[in-house]
Amino acid sequence: MLDPDWAGFKKIESETVKLSRASDNISAIQEFCSEHKDELTERNVRFECRAYSSIPFVHGFLVNGSFLIFTLLRRDKEGRVTSLNNAYLRFPQYNEISAHPIEAYSDWFNYAWDNSRLIWPLK
């Protein structure tokens, strides 16, 4: 998720991508996970969340390293990110051609993860 503490966030904020919403989401994640920590552990659920400070080009979900659902984010003329009407593309891993977007997304995600701020678990 985008880091609301990132100074550049204001420049890309739009009607659909809001700094206040990112802050509210962080609070909600921390509150929910704190309240349900034991239940999540019982169910073998491991959840981690970080906030990154960079302009996103993609948004997506990589499942078990072999199935990717993502979208390319659009921007207006002022550079603000818009999240409305973004089509999500699906990439199941069938061969080396379909593996490429999965690997590229994974590389981007790992870089963003390693250079981000911890949201959950709290330490």
Contacts in CASP RR format, 6 or more apart in sequence:
PFRMAT RR
TARGET T0000
AUTHOR 0000-0000-0000
METHOD contacts of the structure
MODEL  1
MLDPDWAGFKKIESETVKLSRASDNISAIQEFCSEHKDELTERNVRFECR
AYSSIPFVHGFLVNGSFLIFTLLRRDKEGRVTSLNNAYLRFPQYNEISAH
PIEAYSDWFNYAWDNSRLIWPLK
1 22 0 8 1.000
1 25 0 8 1.000
1 26 0 8 1.000
1 49 0 8 1.000
1 50 0 8 1.000
1 51 0 8 1.000
1 52 0 8 1.000
1 119 0 8 1.000
2 9 0 8 1.000
2 17 0 8 1.000
2 22 0 8 1.000
2 51 0 8 1.000
2 52 0 8 1.000
2 53 0 8 1.000
2 56 0 8 1.000
3 9 0 8 1.000
3 22 0 8 1.000
3 51 0 8 1.000
3 52 0 8 1.000
3 53 0 8 1.000
3 116 0 8 1.000
3 117 0 8 1.000
4 19 0 8 1.000
4 20 0 8 1.000
4 22 0 8 1.000
4 23 0 8 1.000
4 26 0 8 1.000
4 51 0 8 1.000
5 51 0 8 1.000
5 53 0 8 1.000
5 117 0 8 1.000
6 51 0 8 1.000
6 52 0 8 1.000
6 53 0 8 1.000
6 54 0 8 1.000
8 53 0 8 1.000
8 55 0 8 1.000
9 19 0 8 1.000
9 22 0 8 1.000
9 53 0 8 1.000
10 19 0 8 1.000
11 79 0 8 1.000
11 80 0 8 1.000
12 55 0 8 1.000
12 75 0 8 1.000
12 79 0 8 1.000
12 80 0 8 1.000
12 81 0 8 1.000
13 19 0 8 1.000
13 80 0 8 1.000
13 81 0 8 1.000
14 76 0 8 1.000
14 80 0 8 1.000
14 81 0 8 1.000
14 82 0 8 1.000
14 83 0 8 1.000
15 82 0 8 1.000
16 81 0 8 1.000
16 82 0 8 1.000
16 83 0 8 1.000
16 84 0 8 1.000
17 80 0 8 1.000
17 81 0 8 1.000
17 82 0 8 1.000
17 83 0 8 1.000
22 51 0 8 1.000
26 51 0 8 1.000
26 119 0 8 1.000
29 49 0 8 1.000
29 119 0 8 1.000
29 120 0 8 1.000
30 119 0 8 1.000
30 120 0 8 1.000
30 122 0 8 1.000
33 40 0 8 1.000
33 47 0 8 1.000
33 120 0 8 1.000
33 121 0 8 1.000
34 122 0 8 1.000
40 46 0 8 1.000
40 47 0 8 1.000
47 120 0 8 1.000
48 120 0 8 1.000
48 121 0 8 1.000
49 119 0 8 1.000
49 120 0 8 1.000
50 112 0 8 1.000
50 113 0 8 1.000
50 116 0 8 1.000
50 117 0 8 1.000
50 118 0 8 1.000
50 119 0 8 1.000
51 116 0 8 1.000
51 117 0 8 1.000
51 119 0 8 1.000
52 112 0 8 1.000
52 113 0 8 1.000
52 115 0 8 1.000
52 116 0 8 1.000
52 117 0 8 1.000
53 115 0 8 1.000
53 116 0 8 1.000
53 117 0 8 1.000
54 112 0 8 1.000
54 115 0 8 1.000
55 81 0 8 1.000
56 73 0 8 1.000
56 81 0 8 1.000
57 72 0 8 1.000
57 73 0 8 1.000
58 70 0 8 1.000
58 71 0 8 1.000
58 72 0 8 1.000
58 73 0 8 1.000
58 105 0 8 1.000
58 108 0 8 1.000
59 70 0 8 1.000
59 71 0 8 1.000
59 73 0 8 1.000
59 83 0 8 1.000
59 86 0 8 1.000
60 68 0 8 1.000
60 69 0 8 1.000
60 70 0 8 1.000
60 71 0 8 1.000
60 88 0 8 1.000
60 105 0 8 1.000
61 68 0 8 1.000
61 69 0 8 1.000
61 70 0 8 1.000
62 68 0 8 1.000
62 102 0 8 1.000
62 105 0 8 1.000
62 106 0 8 1.000
62 109 0 8 1.000
63 69 0 8 1.000
65 93 0 8 1.000
65 102 0 8 1.000
65 106 0 8 1.000
66 92 0 8 1.000
66 93 0 8 1.000
66 102 0 8 1.000
67 90 0 8 1.000
67 91 0 8 1.000
67 92 0 8 1.000
67 93 0 8 1.000
67 102 0 8 1.000
68 90 0 8 1.000
68 91 0 8 1.000
68 101 0 8 1.000
68 102 0 8 1.000
68 105 0 8 1.000
69 88 0 8 1.000
69 89 0 8 1.000
69 90 0 8 1.000
69 91 0 8 1.000
70 88 0 8 1.000
70 89 0 8 1.000
70 91 0 8 1.000
70 101 0 8 1.000
70 105 0 8 1.000
71 86 0 8 1.000
71 87 0 8 1.000
71 88 0 8 1.000
71 89 0 8 1.000
72 86 0 8 1.000
73 81 0 8 1.000
73 82 0 8 1.000
73 83 0 8 1.000
73 86 0 8 1.000
74 81 0 8 1.000
74 82 0 8 1.000
74 85 0 8 1.000
74 86 0 8 1.000
75 81 0 8 1.000
75 82 0 8 1.000
76 82 0 8 1.000
89 101 0 8 1.000
91 98 0 8 1.000
91 101 0 8 1.000
91 102 0 8 1.000
92 98 0 8 1.000
93 99 0 8 1.000
93 102 0 8 1.000
END
